[in-house]
Amino acid sequence: MNYYGNAINRLIEELSKLPGVGGKSAQRLAFYIIAMPGERAGALAEAILAAKRDIRYCGQCCNFTDSDSCALCSSARRDADTIMVVEDPRDLAAYERTGEYRGMYHVLHGAISPMNGVGPNELKIKELLARIQRHTPSEVILATNPNVEGEATAMYLGKILKPLDIKVTRIAHGVPVGGDLEFVDQVTLSRALQWRREI
């Protein structure tokens, strides 16, 4: 039923196509946008259009950027001898928030998932290999997610990187800080035991 008119219904419909936005959230967002002053709504629309128009892949790490090289790859303070491979730009941001890692990144933009039709050719693996040929790092850290797709991706990358005589490591997985052991799943407990370290 058309309660609000075609323009509002179209806005709700488009917003509901966004990931994590259901019908009620889309309706709430649509009403919020309509209630905005015209200049703020225009600024939002322009920001969306500018992002679509200007954002591209960094020529080195494949992170999102609006220039040829992202800020991390352009920084002289980063360690170019270490590359951390992540699935998604959000994973890169998560590691950056820790303040612990000072090396470079490579963003795959996904993980191998045959069930979803995603193979190695759909990821930024060729770009990683070309990058390694230009400058061989001392270590490549595989920081894909600890799920079936992430593990498959890490195994695939490990297999193709090992012959290049590069140290290839995998991030450890284990018990979360502040967690109670009785609530941790068996796979996580097993990994925590397997990757234990001396103190």
PyMOL commands that set and color helices and strands:
alter all, ss='L'
color gray80, all
select helices_A, chain A and resi 6-16+23-35+38-54+71-74+89-98+114-116+120-122+125-134+148-164+181-183+186-194
alter helices_A, ss='H'
color red, helices_A
select strands_A, chain A and resi 56-57+64-65+79-86+103-107+139-142+167-170
alter strands_A, ss='S'
color yellow, strands_A
deselect
rebuild
show_as cartoon
